[in-house]
Amino acid sequence: RVGPDAIKAQYERDWAQTEAASLKYKSPMISKAGSAAVVFTEATITTRVEGKETEFPLRITGALENRGGKWLFSQLHASMPASGQDEGRSFPLE
């Protein structure tokens, strides 16, 4: 999504579809240079939708800028590893 209104609409839709959710980060890495920073972390997200709890891995990367003393995301991306891709494999088999 691009722009605050589109991002807000996406999050509102996502959270409206879940009864509960939690996110556990695994060893976040942050690199800063002047007024810019990048962040990467693997995470596990747990959700409950229609009474069913599901847990899945997530990868998160982001770029931040320090504007007026506040660190703001200028880019944020989250994705899930390819299904059917075994640990240590470069490509999924299915």
C-alpha positions, 0 to 999 in steps of 0.5 A: 500500500502507498500512503497513510490512508491506504495503509490505514485501510489495509490494517483496519481490514486485516484486524477486523478479520481476526479475533486475536493476534500476536507477533513474536520477533526473532533477533531483530537487526537494525543498521543506522547511518545518520538520519536513515535506518533499516530493520530486518527481523523474522517473526512468528504471527499467531492469529485466531480467525473464526475460532481457529488459531493459526501460526506462521512465519513472517519476514519483515524489512523496513526503512526508516527516516528520522524526521523532526526527532521522530523515526518514521517508516518510509518503507515496510514489507512483510512476507511469508516464506514459500509454502513447500520450501524446506529449510535450507532449500533455495527453491520450493519443490511444490 
